[in-house]
């Protein structure tokens, strides 16, 4: 039985990106969207809300996306939470590094806010299939 | 071989022979007889009777031949066989041309035909196909009552190779080296001193692994073992060597295998080209592309996202307003980034023209503070202004001076902790006016200070860097201030903050 995507945590240091994603994901019914402006804030919110999926920016002050991801993986209650990077840093070597760190997928900035909900659904379904076959 | 001429005289029945080394012009003249004829000894080599000449030629430590006028080999000493690896049957009765490299055949024939007393270099092909170089001293004589000639051969293969090493290899900047199959250096050209700061003498005999970084040794050892097993060199391998000062130097390395006459591996000969600078430039280029890509894509995400949502979604008027404001903010930000990139190019080409007028720096500062309000609110810092209320008038281009101030304020704000204060001060210093911007940020790292006003300078270009930007701002500030006849400086203390300040000459009427 596939788990339904209910809670998403979006992490980005740019408030304007929050606005775009918030309005974009209104299309996904019954979704609770949590937002954080930094890696540190993201970990606090994630520990409290236990999101199904984390959308994480890479380039952030203090804790960048990679360090935030590593911290999440070290926390037993969050370690299995799938993380998708939403980033403008998408050189070939950078993407390879992201996957080495254990991310589920990468969404490239700029993204289309109209198709973003569908993209997230597809990533979630793929993730569900991969976990159900384990 | 010694450097001195070795002259040996053998007097027998009035005949005189001179053995000649490669450096000597001494020649042998006379006749020689095959008094005893050929015989085969227990080792299977051609040997000859106890005739003094035969004894002499057989005792030589260099190859020697007796040829017919047509070049047929009538006699060869033991050394000839051991040098070239052929059997007696493959040599005796065969033309000398069979053993000489193609390019030398015509010349050798001419010499033999003319029976000239001469000494020349010839390249021979050993049985294992290896090329050996000899100096041939040819002189005519009589063998079995027939006109013939004696050929004394002096091996100069090593000499030629060392000539190649010391001659050619010292004229090029690449590092040429040889190692044995255990990895010990047996040769290096002088380039190693320039490239890695090691003397040749200290390198020779040491293992190549000693000059790798510890992290690389296992991989390199495994690879060298494979090369040894396969008796094969390698091409285009990137190798990291340790400079004497501990820094890493990267080399593109090609190496070929060195085999002996029995096809056994002796080691490898390599040419290593220093590509450290190329790698560094490549790294800087990639970091710049990554940084610019991020800096351009981030505002573009908000612009495209906002406009797409406004056009394609049913939104409330409030949502539309919020999105359009976001699009406008980010368009301005994107425009500034593109202007910075264009400005750098223009400054470099000297294409910037300033619109000089009487400008009050107080107005410039106030307008800049107002323009920085969005970023100030984002980073939650305050800006205060200290003003001595003197006439802060300079001759300048107000738009360009505002650009400088916005850049300095933007940097100070980005590096300030939340709730801290960025101080701006205008000070009358007599003939000049000084404007300073002080933050309470982390300070500028010492290693970054020398390049702070360089283009694309950023203390940290990784994704971990806390502060975004193209790294062009301070370079542009410097160009603008210097274009106004002023100067720009900074004071910094780690953990306490940084002050950037510029000084401009005061405006003087007429």
HADDOCK unambig.tbl for C-alpha pairs under 7 A between the chains (distance, minus, plus):
assign (segid A and resid 16 and name CA) (segid B and resid 302 and name CA) 6.19 0.50 0.50
assign (segid A and resid 16 and name CA) (segid B and resid 326 and name CA) 6.04 0.50 0.50
assign (segid A and resid 17 and name CA) (segid B and resid 302 and name CA) 6.00 0.50 0.50
assign (segid A and resid 20 and name CA) (segid B and resid 302 and name CA) 6.84 0.50 0.50
assign (segid A and resid 20 and name CA) (segid B and resid 305 and name CA) 6.03 0.50 0.50
assign (segid A and resid 20 and name CA) (segid B and resid 306 and name CA) 6.16 0.50 0.50
assign (segid A and resid 58 and name CA) (segid B and resid 463 and name CA) 6.59 0.50 0.50
assign (segid A and resid 59 and name CA) (segid B and resid 463 and name CA) 5.05 0.50 0.50
assign (segid A and resid 59 and name CA) (segid B and resid 464 and name CA) 6.82 0.50 0.50
assign (segid A and resid 60 and name CA) (segid B and resid 466 and name CA) 6.25 0.50 0.50
assign (segid A and resid 61 and name CA) (segid B and resid 465 and name CA) 6.40 0.50 0.50
assign (segid A and resid 61 and name CA) (segid B and resid 466 and name CA) 3.64 0.50 0.50
assign (segid A and resid 61 and name CA) (segid B and resid 467 and name CA) 6.35 0.50 0.50
assign (segid A and resid 62 and name CA) (segid B and resid 466 and name CA) 5.42 0.50 0.50
assign (segid A and resid 63 and name CA) (segid B and resid 464 and name CA) 6.94 0.50 0.50
assign (segid A and resid 64 and name CA) (segid B and resid 463 and name CA) 6.40 0.50 0.50
assign (segid A and resid 64 and name CA) (segid B and resid 464 and name CA) 5.22 0.50 0.50
assign (segid A and resid 88 and name CA) (segid B and resid 293 and name CA) 6.74 0.50 0.50
assign (segid A and resid 88 and name CA) (segid B and resid 294 and name CA) 4.93 0.50 0.50
assign (segid A and resid 88 and name CA) (segid B and resid 297 and name CA) 5.81 0.50 0.50
assign (segid A and resid 88 and name CA) (segid B and resid 298 and name CA) 6.57 0.50 0.50
assign (segid A and resid 89 and name CA) (segid B and resid 290 and name CA) 6.05 0.50 0.50
assign (segid A and resid 89 and name CA) (segid B and resid 293 and name CA) 6.87 0.50 0.50
assign (segid A and resid 89 and name CA) (segid B and resid 294 and name CA) 5.68 0.50 0.50
assign (segid A and resid 91 and name CA) (segid B and resid 290 and name CA) 6.83 0.50 0.50
assign (segid A and resid 109 and name CA) (segid B and resid 297 and name CA) 6.22 0.50 0.50
assign (segid A and resid 109 and name CA) (segid B and resid 298 and name CA) 6.98 0.50 0.50
assign (segid A and resid 109 and name CA) (segid B and resid 301 and name CA) 5.91 0.50 0.50
assign (segid A and resid 110 and name CA) (segid B and resid 297 and name CA) 5.94 0.50 0.50
assign (segid A and resid 110 and name CA) (segid B and resid 300 and name CA) 6.29 0.50 0.50
assign (segid A and resid 110 and name CA) (segid B and resid 301 and name CA) 4.08 0.50 0.50
assign (segid A and resid 111 and name CA) (segid B and resid 301 and name CA) 6.51 0.50 0.50
assign (segid A and resid 112 and name CA) (segid B and resid 305 and name CA) 6.33 0.50 0.50
assign (segid A and resid 113 and name CA) (segid B and resid 305 and name CA) 5.58 0.50 0.50
assign (segid A and resid 113 and name CA) (segid B and resid 309 and name CA) 6.72 0.50 0.50
assign (segid A and resid 114 and name CA) (segid B and resid 309 and name CA) 6.89 0.50 0.50
